[in-house]
Amino acid sequence: MPKEVPHDYGDPVAIAAQHKFTMDQAAGFEASRTAAVAGQAASDAWRGKGAKIAWESAAQREVPHDYGDPAAIAAQHAFTTNQAAVWEAARVANVANQAASDAWRGKGAKIAWESAAQREVPHDYGDEAAIAAQHAETMAWANSMEATRSGAVSSQAASDVWRNNGPKTAWGSAAQLPKEVPHDYGDPVAIAA
């Protein structure tokens, strides 16, 4: 039985066609690369013209970001230093305020961490009247919210009394969908308005 030869293993025509395709692809890529290099060279023709100066020479250091306009340089410098001064003044003021606020720290009797004295101090720092007032306000608000909720539930229950009364009809039957009932469900006052 003759051996089957896959794709191009040993077929000179297929090998030649594959080689031509590969070389045509390579030639196309090389032509694109060569054109791109030539285009960049033409674009770079202006480079290297003019006076040659050493890196970080005096001439380079004298040309700032705004290209030598002394008034613009001075204005930019003034703006930059003024902005830095404003931020520094704000920082210093904040540090001073925090230091003044922290003056009470470290004063008083020294107690061990989680001592009985610490555990006895509630969130409002031990004022029994303030604790009681806070609790009364919290509970009054909670009771008010509960009364509102209970009232709404009772009102809905009273409103729902009519439900489930009357004759039972199949869903979508003619008895449920009379032609005479408009969107306001037959209220003569609403219809007349």
N, C-alpha and C positions, 0 to 999 in steps of 0.2 A: 504494500500500500504506500503510495507516495506521501511524503511528509508535507503538511500544509505550511506555507511560509506566511507569517503574519505581516502586518502593514507594509513595510518596505524591505524587510530582511532578505536581501538578495535580488530584488527586482530593480535592475539598472535604471529603468524609466522612472520608477517611483523615487529612487534615490536621487536622481538628477533633478526631478521636480522639487523635491524637498530641499535640496541644496540651493537651487535657484531662488525659492521662496525665502529661505533664511538669509541669503546674501542680499537679496533685494531689500529685505527689512533692514539689515545692517547698513546698507548704502543709504536708505532713506533717513535713518537716524543720524548718520554721519553728516549728511547734507544739511539737516536741520541744525545740528550742533555747529557746523562750520558757519552757517548763516548767522546764527545767534552770536558767535564770537566776533564775526566781522561787524555786525550791527553794534555790539558793545564797544568795539574799538573805535568805530566812527563816532559814537556818542561820547567817548572819553577823549576826543581830540583836544578839547580845551584844557584838559588836566596837564599839569606840569609846565604851564606857561607862566610867565611873570617872574618877579624876583624870587630867588631862592633864599629862604630864611631857615635858620636852625630851629629845631623843635624847642618851644618855650623861650624863643628869643624875645628881646625887648619889644619888637614890633608886634608879636603875637600877644604879649601880656598887655599891651596898650589898647587892644581892640576888645572891648567888652561885648556883652550880649546885645547891646543896643547899637553897636557899630560906631562908637566914637562920638556920640552927641553928649557933650559934657552936661548940659542941662538935664537931659533924660537920665544920665547916670546919677546925677545928684538927687533928682526926684525919686528915682527907684531906691537909692540908698536911704534917703530920708523915710520913705514909706516903710521899708523893711525894718529899719532900726526902731521907728516909732511903734510898729506893730509888735515887735519883740518887747519893747518897754511896757506896752499896755498889758501884754500877757504876763510878764514878770511881775508887774504891780498887782495884778489880780491874784497871782499865785501867792505872793508875799502876804496879801491881805487875808486870803483863805487860811494860810498857815497861822497867822496871828489870831484870827478868829477861833480856829480850832484849839490853839493853845489856851486862849482865854476861857473857852468852853470846858476845857479839860482841867481847869484849876482845882475843882472839887475832888478829882480822882486822887486816890492815895491818902486821903484824909480820913480820920476816924479810927475806930478800934479795928485792929487786925483780927480777922476771924478765919478759921480754917475753911477750905472749900467744902461746900455742902454741909456746913455746920447747921445746928438747929436754928440759929439766928437767921441764916439765909433762907432756910425752908419756910420760916414764918412770914417772910416778906412777900406779899402777893404782887400782882402786876401793877397795882396802883400805889405801891410803896408803903403799905401799912395803914392807910387812913381808913378806919372802919366806916366812917360816915360816907366816904367816897365809894367804898365797896358796896355798901347798902344802896346808895343812890344808883350806882351803875346796874346793880342787880334788878332794882325796881323798874328802871327804864327799860332794860332788856325784856323783862317779863311782861310789862305793859304793852310793848310793841308786839311781842309774840301773841299775847292774848287778843290784841286788836286784829292781827292777821288771821288768827283762828276764827274769831267771830265773823269776819268778812267771808272766809271760806265756808263756814257753816251756813251762813245766811244765803250764800249763792247756791249751795247744795239744796237747801230747803226750798228756795224759789224755783229751782229747776224741777224738783220733785212735784211741787204744786202745779207747775206749768205742764207737766207730763201726765196729769190725771186723765185727760181726755184720750190718751193713747190706749190702744187695745180695747176700745169701746166700739160698739156698732157692729153691723153685719160683717161676717168674714167673706171676703171675695178673693177670687184667684188673682194672682199678680197680673196687672195690665188689663183686667176685664173692663167692659163698658161701664159697669157700676162704679168702678174706681175713677174712671176718666170721663166724667160728664162733659158735654160740649158747652154747657152754660157757665162753668166755673173758670173765671179768669185767674191771673197770677195772684190776686189778693184773696182767693178762695171764697168768693161770694159775699164779702162784706159790702152791704149796700152803701154805707157811708163812704168807704174807700172808693167804691165804683163811681159814686156821684162826684167825688172830689176830683 
